């Protein structure tokens, strides 16, 4: 199955998340694979991950920071490890937002051309 077929399949399987899937992964086949693998090995759903990705993107935008999609997913992977160590949050997205507020994000940049 090629990238477009995988993306379409995910969009059909998760119709409420189709817009988010295409927004992030339409032109990112390798990152889509990494994302799906991360979702599969975590306790959180694809919807939770996409909401956390939205939350992280919004946080970065408010701070005038940018970050590659690959780095965002790696950050989310680290965040799930922090959450699994006993931190209690209502959602993965709220956990990520709290972790960003507490620890920041050193891989982010204020140069919009650096990470895209």
N, C-alpha and C positions, 0 to 999 in steps of 0.2 A: 504494500500500500504506500503510495507516494505521500508527500507532505500535504498537498491539497485534499487528498482523500481522507487522511487522518483528521485534518482539521474539520472537514465537513462531517465526518462520522462523530467527532466529539460534539460539534454543534447540534447534531440531531439527537445525540444521547443526552445533552444538557442544553435544551432550547433556551432556558432562562439565562444561561451564561454565554450564549452564542456571540453576542456583541463583544463581551470581554475577551473571549477566546480569539476572535478575529482582530480586535484592537491590538492585542499584545503579540500574537503569534503568526499573523498572516504572512510575514516575510522572514520568519525566524524558525526554520525547520529544526536546527540543532537544539535551540533553546526550548522548543516545544517538547522534544524528546526528554530533555533534562527535567522540565517542569512535570511532565506526566510521571516520570520515574520518582520524582520527589513526592508527588501526591500519593503515588502507590505505596511508598514506604512510610508514610506518616499516618497519624490517627485522624487527620483532617480530610474533609471532602474536597473535591475539585472546586466547588462553590466557595468553601472557606478560603482556599488558597487564592482564588481570584479576588475575593473581597479583601484579603490581606494585601495582595498586590496593588489593588486600587488605593487602599489606605496608605501604603508606603509611597506610592506615586504622588498622592495628594500631599503627604507630609513633606516630601522632597521639594515639590513645587512651592509650597508655602515658605520653605527655607531658601528658595532660589538655588536649589541644588539639582544636579542630574546624576544619573547612574545608569549603566548598561542594564538591560533586561537580565542578562546572565548573572550579573552581580546582585541584582535584586533577588533573584531566586536563591542564590547562595545565602544571602542575608536571611531570607525567610526560612531556609533550612536550619540555620543557626538559631533563629528565634524559636523554632519548634523544639529544639534541644533545651533551650532555657525554660520553655513552658513545661516540658516533660519533667524538669527537675523540681517541680512542685509549685511553680507560680500559678496563681489562679486568676483567670480572666473569663469574661463572658463569651468572647469569641476570639478566634485567631487574629482577626483584624484589630480588635481592641488591644490584644496582647502586643502585636507588632507596633502599634502606635505608642504604647507605653514604653516598650523597649527602645524605640527610636528616641523618645523624649529623654529617657534615662541615659542611654549610651551613645546616642548619635549614630553617625554612619560615616566612618572614615574613608570608605571607598567612593563616596559621592564627591562631586566636583562642582565648582561654581562656573565652570567653562562649559557652555551648552554644546560645543563641538567635540569635546573630549570623549564623551561616553556614548555617542550615537553612531 
